[in-house]
Amino acid sequence: MIRPARRRQPAAVVATLLTSVLLLAACGAPPKVQTALEDVGKSDGSATEGAPEGYEDYYGQSLEWTECGGEFQCATASAPLSWHDPGEGSIEIALKRLPASGQKIGSLLVNPGGPGGSGVEFVSDPARFGQSLRSSFDIVGFDPRGVGQSTPVKCLDDAGKDEFLSKDYPYTPEGLADRQDAVRAWGEACAENTGPLLGNVDTQSAARDMDMLRGALGDDKLNYLGYSYGTQLGATYAGLFPDRAGRLVLDGALDTTLSSDEVALQQAEGFESALRAYVTDCQAGSDCPLGDDVTTGLQQIQAMVEDAEPNPIPTSSGRDVTKKLAFYGVAVTMYDEASWSFLTQALQQVFWEGKGDDLLYLADVYNDRNDDGTFKSNSEEAFRAINCADARAEEDMTKMRDLAEDIQEAAPTLGESFGYSGIECTDWPYPAAEQEFDPAAKGAPPILVVGTTNDPATPYRWAESLADTLSSGVLVTYEGEGHTAYGRSNTCVSNAVESYLVEGKVPEDGLTC
């Protein structure tokens, strides 16, 4: 199964999606907003001085902003297909911005995670950002190359994607071979339907796009707020362009020094810890469908997921909840403790009524699937393509089996679903990118790294490690549950993040909130 590593939205979005409160607006194409160079801060042309040879026009391009609903403005930037050969053509990068409501000090690029998360959709909800940010910055969301409204990665049709995301492959030699065949077919479809972009969606290329956007937006330095995978993107940017890094905040950090196998093991441990906290909370309330002690409750969840392979859970729609879908349905609620009640409701339905409607709904939220079998986004395609473009996990089957056993021992409830990650890039059509950035980002100004102590998707130890790896890393700790902290935790975190981004005030290293 696919690891929930580096999934799309920060945690608060999950609860919002589940209650169907937020409808994210796409950029339309109505009247143009007249934007002078002074309007975007391009006063002396210095923002384009760092453009690599052959790419000057990309840095100096004039963005044509149009109104796209309410106070928002949208634009499309051109980016090179390849940052190693300017002659290979260009792609499009979709942008959406919330203009500063007060005295503007610059632009703030934001990325919600993934890889595969849409910054265009993310910025559509201004409530995510504190008033001081909205007043001081043009807050700019962008869809990274391969994602969403930018030139996208395309793979299977909806029916093929639906089957891929729901079909179980037993952990037997035959089942694993079938899974490799399915992954191979997925990659072949991506190559056929995406073309050469598939070989250029690595994180380093996306970070270079951010520097180009910095120039096109007229900023001498890049100010940035990245969540989850967005922390890897931000750290990569700092490692490539330390002298152009402005104020960077990396929330829900990934440890850029880990191998893919280490990520799988430690993330499985993170979800095990989050599940333990959930079960404890559930059993402290009324009508919890789990046993009287935490171990028993975890075993019930494990048994439910495992049994869904030979005995899929029926639903009123006629779609069954497979083991893979049961895993997704449980995992998605671990991103935010505000979603725990939805899991309790789904487990009540499974254990007391023998039905999986609510669990299936949660799985569909995780996969961005609509009721009619279509998908809201290409996040799954981009997730796999970018991960495979960045690195490869261990592909030797014997070593994968040994690692899977270690993961299962460390995280018995859902650990099996994190194993055999080396299969996920089987015969991928393009090689992984060579690392060209400095993980320490020597020469960069202070970089704020925010970690949550019981974050399932990006364990707290990763924030500690990233802050240590970055030569100018400053760690802020949120003691709590869920994935990421800014916008869903407390005023201590919000004040630290906003004071740094707006005023340049660096919090004390090791601040605990």
C-alpha positions as CSV (number, residue, x, y, z in Angstrom):
1,M,0.0,0.0,0.0
2,I,1.0,3.6,-0.5
3,R,2.5,5.2,2.5
4,P,0.6,8.2,3.8
5,A,3.9,10.0,3.8
6,R,3.9,13.6,2.7
7,R,0.3,13.7,2.0
8,R,-1.6,16.7,0.7
9,Q,-3.2,19.0,3.3
10,P,-2.2,20.1,6.7
11,A,-4.3,18.6,9.4
12,A,-6.9,21.3,9.8
13,V,-8.1,20.8,6.2
14,V,-9.1,17.2,6.9
15,A,-11.7,18.1,9.5
16,T,-13.0,20.9,7.2
17,L,-13.4,18.5,4.4
18,L,-15.1,15.9,6.5
19,T,-17.8,18.5,7.6
20,S,-18.1,19.7,3.9
21,V,-17.9,23.3,5.1
22,L,-15.2,24.5,2.7
23,L,-15.6,24.5,-1.1
24,L,-12.3,25.5,-2.6
25,A,-12.7,27.8,-5.6
26,A,-10.7,27.3,-8.8
27,C,-9.2,30.2,-10.7
28,G,-11.4,31.6,-13.3
29,A,-10.4,33.9,-16.2
30,P,-12.3,37.2,-16.0
31,P,-11.2,40.8,-16.2
32,K,-7.6,41.6,-16.0
33,V,-6.2,43.5,-13.0
34,Q,-3.9,46.2,-14.1
35,T,-0.7,45.6,-12.2
36,A,2.3,47.9,-12.6
37,L,5.8,46.8,-11.9
38,E,5.8,49.0,-8.8
39,D,2.7,47.1,-7.7
40,V,4.6,43.9,-7.2
41,G,7.7,45.5,-5.8
42,K,9.9,45.3,-8.9
43,S,11.6,48.6,-8.4
44,D,15.1,48.2,-9.5
45,G,15.3,45.0,-11.5
46,S,17.5,43.3,-8.9
47,A,15.1,40.4,-8.5
48,T,16.2,39.0,-11.9
49,E,19.9,39.3,-11.4
50,G,20.3,35.8,-10.2
51,A,18.7,34.2,-13.2
52,P,20.8,31.3,-14.6
53,E,22.1,31.8,-18.1
54,G,19.4,31.1,-20.7
55,Y,16.6,31.5,-18.2
56,E,16.5,35.3,-17.9
57,D,13.2,35.6,-19.7
58,Y,11.5,33.3,-17.2
59,Y,12.7,35.4,-14.3
60,G,11.8,38.7,-16.0
61,Q,8.4,37.7,-17.2
62,S,5.4,39.9,-16.5
63,L,2.6,38.1,-14.7
64,E,-0.8,38.9,-16.0
65,W,-3.1,38.9,-13.0
66,T,-6.9,38.4,-13.4
67,E,-9.7,38.6,-10.9
68,C,-10.8,35.1,-9.9
69,G,-13.4,35.5,-7.2
70,G,-13.8,37.9,-4.4
71,E,-10.5,39.6,-3.5
72,F,-8.3,36.9,-5.2
73,Q,-6.2,37.3,-8.3
74,C,-4.9,34.5,-10.5
75,A,-2.1,34.3,-13.1
76,T,-0.1,31.7,-15.0
77,A,3.7,31.8,-15.1
78,S,5.9,30.1,-17.7
79,A,8.6,27.8,-16.4
80,P,11.2,25.8,-18.3
81,L,10.5,22.1,-18.7
82,S,14.1,21.4,-17.7
83,W,16.3,23.5,-15.5
84,H,19.3,21.8,-17.1
85,D,18.5,22.6,-20.7
86,P,16.6,25.8,-21.6
87,G,15.9,24.5,-25.1
88,E,13.6,21.7,-24.0
89,G,10.5,24.0,-24.0
90,S,8.3,25.3,-21.2
91,I,5.4,24.4,-18.9
92,E,2.8,26.4,-17.0
93,I,2.7,27.2,-13.2
94,A,-0.7,28.2,-11.8
95,L,-0.7,31.0,-9.2
96,K,-3.4,32.5,-7.0
97,R,-2.8,35.3,-4.6
98,L,-4.6,37.2,-1.8
99,P,-3.3,40.7,-2.1
100,A,-2.0,42.4,1.1
101,S,-4.8,44.3,2.8
102,G,-2.3,46.8,4.4
103,Q,1.2,48.1,3.8
104,K,2.8,45.4,1.7
105,I,6.3,44.2,2.6
106,G,6.6,41.5,-0.1
107,S,5.1,38.3,-1.3
108,L,4.7,35.1,0.8
109,L,4.7,31.9,-1.2
110,V,2.9,29.0,0.5
111,N,2.8,25.2,-0.1
112,P,0.4,22.9,1.7
113,G,2.3,19.7,1.3
114,G,2.0,16.4,-0.5
115,P,3.8,16.2,-2.8
116,G,0.7,16.8,-4.9
117,G,-1.0,19.4,-2.7
118,S,-2.5,22.5,-4.5
119,G,-1.3,25.8,-3.3
120,V,-3.9,27.5,-5.5
121,E,-6.7,25.7,-3.6
122,F,-4.9,26.1,-0.2
123,V,-4.7,29.9,-0.4
124,S,-8.4,30.1,-1.3
125,D,-9.3,30.1,2.4
126,P,-7.9,33.3,4.0
127,A,-8.8,32.0,7.5
128,R,-5.7,29.8,7.4
129,F,-3.5,32.9,7.7
130,G,-3.3,35.4,10.6
131,Q,-4.4,38.9,10.1
132,S,-0.8,40.2,10.3
133,L,0.2,38.0,7.4
134,R,-2.8,39.0,5.3
135,S,-2.1,42.6,6.0
136,S,1.7,42.6,5.2
137,F,2.0,40.1,2.4
138,D,0.6,39.2,-1.0
139,I,0.0,35.6,0.0
140,V,0.7,33.5,-3.1
141,G,-0.3,29.9,-3.6
142,F,1.1,28.0,-6.5
143,D,0.6,24.5,-7.9
144,P,4.1,23.0,-8.3
145,R,5.1,21.5,-11.6
146,G,3.1,18.4,-12.3
147,V,0.3,19.4,-9.8
148,G,-3.3,20.5,-10.3
149,Q,-3.8,23.5,-12.5
150,S,-0.1,23.7,-13.5
151,T,1.0,21.5,-16.3
152,P,0.0,18.2,-14.7
153,V,1.2,14.6,-14.4
154,K,-1.4,12.4,-16.0
155,C,-1.6,8.6,-15.7
156,L,-4.6,6.3,-15.6
157,D,-8.2,7.2,-16.3
158,D,-10.6,7.5,-13.4
159,A,-11.7,3.9,-13.5
160,G,-8.1,2.6,-13.6
161,K,-7.1,5.0,-10.8
162,D,-10.0,3.9,-8.7
163,E,-9.0,0.3,-9.1
164,F,-5.4,1.0,-8.3
165,L,-6.3,2.8,-5.1
166,S,-8.7,0.2,-3.8
167,K,-7.4,-3.2,-4.9
168,D,-5.6,-5.4,-2.3
169,Y,-2.4,-7.3,-3.1
170,P,-1.7,-10.0,-0.5
171,Y,1.8,-10.0,1.1
172,T,2.7,-13.2,-0.7
173,P,5.2,-13.7,-3.5
174,E,2.3,-13.8,-6.0
175,G,0.6,-10.8,-4.5
176,L,3.7,-8.7,-4.4
177,A,4.5,-9.6,-8.0
178,D,1.0,-8.5,-9.0
179,R,1.5,-5.3,-7.1
180,Q,4.8,-4.7,-9.0
181,D,3.0,-5.3,-12.3
182,A,0.3,-2.8,-11.3
183,V,2.9,-0.1,-10.3
184,R,4.8,-0.8,-13.5
185,A,1.6,-0.3,-15.6
186,W,0.9,2.9,-13.7
187,G,4.3,4.3,-14.5
188,E,4.0,3.4,-18.2
189,A,0.7,5.2,-18.3
190,C,2.2,8.2,-16.7
191,A,5.1,8.3,-19.2
192,E,2.6,7.9,-22.1
193,N,0.2,10.5,-21.0
194,T,2.6,13.0,-19.4
195,G,5.6,13.0,-21.6
196,P,9.0,14.4,-20.7
197,L,7.6,16.4,-17.8
198,L,7.5,13.2,-15.9
199,G,11.3,13.2,-15.8
200,N,11.4,16.8,-14.5
201,V,9.0,16.9,-11.5
202,D,11.7,16.4,-8.8
203,T,11.7,18.7,-5.8
204,Q,14.9,20.5,-6.9
205,S,13.2,21.6,-10.1
206,A,10.2,22.8,-8.1
207,A,12.5,24.8,-5.9
208,R,14.1,26.4,-8.9
209,D,10.6,27.3,-10.1
210,M,10.1,29.1,-6.7
211,D,13.2,31.2,-7.3
212,M,12.0,32.0,-10.8
213,L,8.6,33.0,-9.2
214,R,10.4,35.1,-6.7
215,G,12.0,37.1,-9.6
216,A,8.7,37.3,-11.5
217,L,6.9,38.6,-8.4
218,G,9.6,41.3,-7.9
219,D,11.0,40.1,-4.6
220,D,14.7,40.2,-3.9
221,K,14.3,37.5,-1.3
222,L,11.9,34.5,-1.0
223,N,9.5,34.6,1.9
224,Y,7.9,31.2,2.3
225,L,5.5,29.1,4.5
226,G,5.6,25.4,3.8
227,Y,3.8,22.5,5.5
228,S,4.8,18.8,5.5
229,Y,6.3,18.0,2.1
230,G,6.5,21.8,1.7
231,T,9.2,21.8,4.3
232,Q,11.3,19.6,2.0
233,L,10.6,22.0,-0.8
234,G,11.6,25.0,1.4
235,A,14.7,23.3,2.7
236,T,15.7,22.4,-0.8
237,Y,15.3,26.0,-1.9
238,A,17.4,27.2,1.0
239,G,20.1,24.7,0.1
240,L,20.1,25.8,-3.6
241,F,19.7,29.6,-3.0
242,P,20.9,30.4,0.5
243,D,21.7,34.0,-0.4
244,R,18.1,34.5,-1.8
245,A,16.3,33.0,1.2
246,G,14.3,35.5,3.1
247,R,12.1,34.4,6.0
248,L,11.3,30.7,5.7
249,V,8.9,28.8,8.0
250,L,8.9,25.0,7.7
251,D,6.0,23.4,9.6
252,G,5.6,19.6,10.0
253,A,9.2,19.0,8.9
254,L,10.6,16.2,6.9
255,D,14.1,15.1,7.7
256,T,16.0,15.6,4.4
257,T,18.8,13.3,5.5
258,L,16.6,10.1,5.8
259,S,16.4,7.4,3.2
260,S,13.0,6.3,1.9
261,D,13.2,3.2,4.0
262,E,13.9,5.1,7.2
263,V,10.9,7.4,6.3
264,A,8.6,4.4,6.1
265,L,9.7,2.9,9.4
266,Q,9.6,6.1,11.4
267,Q,6.3,7.2,9.9
268,A,4.7,3.9,10.7
269,E,5.8,4.5,14.3
270,G,4.3,8.0,14.1
271,F,0.9,6.6,13.1
272,E,1.1,3.9,15.8
273,S,1.6,6.6,18.4
274,A,-1.2,8.7,17.1
275,L,-3.5,5.8,17.0
276,R,-2.6,5.0,20.6
277,A,-3.6,8.6,21.6
278,Y,-6.8,8.3,19.7
279,V,-7.8,5.0,21.3
280,T,-7.0,6.4,24.7
281,D,-9.2,9.4,24.0
282,C,-12.0,7.3,22.6
283,Q,-12.1,5.0,25.6
284,A,-12.3,8.0,27.9
285,G,-15.6,9.0,26.4
286,S,-19.0,7.3,26.0
287,D,-20.1,5.0,23.2
288,C,-16.6,4.1,22.2
289,P,-16.8,0.9,20.1
290,L,-13.3,-0.2,21.3
291,G,-12.4,-2.4,24.2
292,D,-11.6,-1.4,27.8
293,D,-7.8,-1.0,27.4
294,V,-5.7,0.6,24.7
295,T,-4.0,-2.6,23.6
296,T,-7.3,-4.3,23.0
297,G,-8.6,-1.3,21.1
298,L,-5.6,-1.2,18.9
299,Q,-6.0,-4.9,18.2
300,Q,-9.6,-4.4,17.2
301,I,-8.6,-1.7,14.6
302,Q,-5.8,-4.0,13.3
303,A,-8.2,-7.0,13.0
304,M,-10.8,-4.8,11.2
305,V,-8.2,-3.7,8.6
306,E,-6.7,-7.1,8.2
307,D,-10.1,-8.9,7.8
308,A,-11.2,-6.4,5.1
309,E,-8.8,-8.2,2.7
310,P,-10.6,-11.6,2.7
311,N,-13.9,-10.1,3.8
312,P,-14.4,-6.6,2.4
313,I,-16.8,-4.5,4.4
314,P,-20.1,-3.8,2.5
315,T,-21.6,-0.4,2.0
316,S,-25.0,0.9,0.9
317,S,-23.5,2.2,-2.3
318,G,-22.4,-1.3,-3.4
319,R,-18.7,-0.4,-3.1
320,D,-16.9,-2.6,-0.6
321,V,-14.3,-1.3,1.8
322,T,-11.1,-3.3,1.0
323,K,-8.1,-3.6,3.3
324,K,-6.4,-0.7,1.5
325,L,-9.4,1.5,1.8
326,A,-9.9,0.6,5.4
327,F,-6.3,1.7,6.1
328,Y,-6.8,5.0,4.3
329,G,-10.0,5.6,6.2
330,V,-8.3,5.2,9.6
331,A,-5.1,7.0,8.5
332,V,-6.8,10.2,7.3
333,T,-8.3,10.9,10.7
334,M,-4.9,10.9,12.4
335,Y,-3.9,14.2,10.8
336,D,-6.0,16.2,13.2
337,E,-7.5,15.2,16.5
338,A,-10.6,17.2,15.5
339,S,-11.2,14.3,13.1
340,W,-11.1,11.6,15.7
341,S,-14.9,11.7,16.2
342,F,-15.4,10.8,12.6
343,L,-13.3,7.7,13.0
344,T,-15.3,6.8,16.1
345,Q,-18.5,7.1,14.2
346,A,-17.1,5.0,11.4
347,L,-15.9,2.3,13.8
348,Q,-19.3,2.2,15.5
349,Q,-20.9,1.6,12.1
350,V,-18.5,-1.2,11.3
351,F,-18.5,-3.0,14.7
352,W,-22.1,-2.5,15.6
353,E,-23.9,-2.5,12.2
354,G,-21.4,-4.4,9.9
355,K,-21.4,-1.5,7.4
356,G,-18.6,0.5,6.0
357,D,-20.3,3.6,4.6
358,D,-18.6,6.1,6.9
359,L,-15.2,4.4,6.6
360,L,-15.4,4.5,2.8
361,Y,-16.3,8.2,3.0
362,L,-13.1,8.8,5.0
363,A,-11.0,6.8,2.5
364,D,-12.5,8.8,-0.4
365,V,-11.6,12.1,1.4
366,Y,-8.0,10.8,1.7
367,N,-7.9,9.9,-2.0
368,D,-9.8,13.1,-3.2
369,R,-12.4,10.8,-4.8
370,N,-15.9,12.1,-5.7
371,D,-19.0,10.0,-5.2
372,D,-19.3,9.4,-9.0
373,G,-15.8,7.8,-9.2
374,T,-14.1,10.9,-10.6
375,F,-11.3,12.6,-8.6
376,K,-11.0,16.1,-7.4
377,S,-7.3,16.4,-8.2
378,N,-4.2,14.6,-9.6
379,S,-2.6,14.5,-6.1
380,E,-2.0,10.7,-6.3
381,E,-0.4,10.9,-9.6
382,A,1.8,13.8,-8.5
383,F,2.6,12.2,-5.2
384,R,4.0,9.1,-6.8
385,A,5.8,10.9,-9.6
386,I,7.5,13.4,-7.4
387,N,8.5,10.8,-4.8
388,C,10.0,8.6,-7.6
389,A,11.7,11.5,-9.1
390,D,13.4,12.4,-5.8
391,A,14.6,9.0,-4.5
392,R,14.3,5.3,-4.6
393,A,13.6,3.0,-1.6
394,E,15.3,-0.4,-1.3
395,E,14.2,-2.6,-4.2
396,D,15.7,-5.9,-3.3
397,M,12.8,-8.2,-2.3
398,T,14.7,-9.9,0.5
399,K,15.7,-6.6,2.1
400,M,12.2,-5.3,1.6
401,R,10.9,-8.3,3.5
402,D,13.3,-7.8,6.4
403,L,12.3,-4.1,6.6
404,A,8.6,-5.0,6.5
405,E,9.1,-7.3,9.5
406,D,10.9,-4.5,11.4
407,I,8.1,-2.1,10.6
408,Q,5.4,-4.6,11.7
409,E,7.2,-5.1,15.0
410,A,7.6,-1.4,15.6
411,A,4.0,-0.5,14.6
412,P,1.8,-3.6,14.9
413,T,-1.6,-1.9,14.2
414,L,-1.1,-0.6,10.7
415,G,2.6,-1.2,10.1
416,E,2.1,-3.8,7.4
417,S,0.7,-1.1,5.2
418,F,4.0,0.8,5.3
419,G,6.1,-2.1,4.1
420,Y,7.5,-2.9,0.7
421,S,7.8,0.8,-0.2
422,G,10.5,-0.1,-2.7
423,I,7.8,-1.5,-5.0
424,E,6.2,1.9,-5.4
425,C,8.7,3.0,-8.1
426,T,9.1,-0.4,-9.9
427,D,10.7,0.2,-13.3
428,W,9.9,3.9,-13.1
429,P,10.4,5.4,-16.6
430,Y,12.9,8.1,-15.4
431,P,15.8,7.9,-12.9
432,A,15.9,9.8,-9.6
433,A,17.5,13.3,-9.7
434,E,21.0,13.7,-8.4
435,Q,21.2,15.9,-5.3
436,E,22.5,19.3,-6.1
437,F,21.6,21.3,-2.9
438,D,23.3,21.7,0.4
439,P,21.2,20.2,3.2
440,A,22.7,22.6,5.7
441,A,21.9,25.6,3.6
442,K,25.0,27.4,4.8
443,G,24.7,31.1,4.5
444,A,20.9,31.2,4.8
445,P,19.3,33.5,7.4
446,P,17.4,31.9,10.3
447,I,14.9,29.3,9.2
448,L,12.0,28.5,11.5
449,V,11.3,24.8,11.9
450,V,8.0,23.9,13.6
451,G,7.3,20.4,15.0
452,T,4.4,18.8,16.7
453,T,5.3,16.3,19.4
454,N,2.8,13.6,18.3
455,D,2.6,14.3,14.6
456,P,1.9,11.0,12.8
457,A,2.9,11.9,9.3
458,T,6.0,13.9,10.0
459,P,7.2,12.6,13.4
460,Y,8.6,15.2,15.8
461,R,12.1,13.8,15.6
462,W,12.2,14.9,12.0
463,A,11.7,18.6,13.0
464,E,14.5,18.2,15.6
465,S,16.8,16.7,12.9
466,L,16.0,19.3,10.2
467,A,16.6,22.1,12.7
468,D,19.9,20.6,13.5
469,T,20.8,19.9,9.9
470,L,20.1,23.4,8.8
471,S,23.0,25.6,9.8
472,S,20.6,28.4,10.8
473,G,17.7,26.2,11.9
474,V,15.5,27.4,14.8
475,L,13.2,24.9,16.4
476,V,9.7,25.7,17.7
477,T,7.8,22.8,19.4
478,Y,4.1,22.4,19.7
479,E,3.1,19.9,22.4
480,G,0.1,18.3,20.9
481,E,-1.5,15.9,18.5
482,G,-1.9,16.0,14.7
483,H,0.0,17.0,11.6
484,T,1.6,20.5,11.5
485,A,0.9,23.3,13.9
486,Y,0.5,26.8,12.5
487,G,-3.2,27.6,12.0
488,R,-4.5,24.7,14.1
489,S,-2.7,24.8,17.4
490,N,-2.4,27.8,19.8
491,T,-1.4,31.5,19.9
492,C,2.1,30.7,21.1
493,V,2.8,29.0,17.7
494,S,0.9,31.7,15.7
495,N,2.7,34.5,17.4
496,A,6.1,32.9,16.9
497,V,5.4,32.3,13.2
498,E,3.8,35.6,12.4
499,S,6.3,37.7,14.4
500,Y,9.1,36.1,12.4
501,L,7.5,36.4,9.0
502,V,6.2,40.0,9.5
503,E,8.8,41.6,11.8
504,G,11.8,39.3,11.4
505,K,11.7,38.6,15.1
506,V,13.5,35.2,15.6
507,P,12.0,33.2,18.5
508,E,14.2,31.6,21.0
509,D,15.6,28.3,19.7
510,G,13.8,25.5,21.5
511,L,10.7,27.5,22.2
512,T,7.9,25.1,23.4
513,C,4.3,26.0,23.0
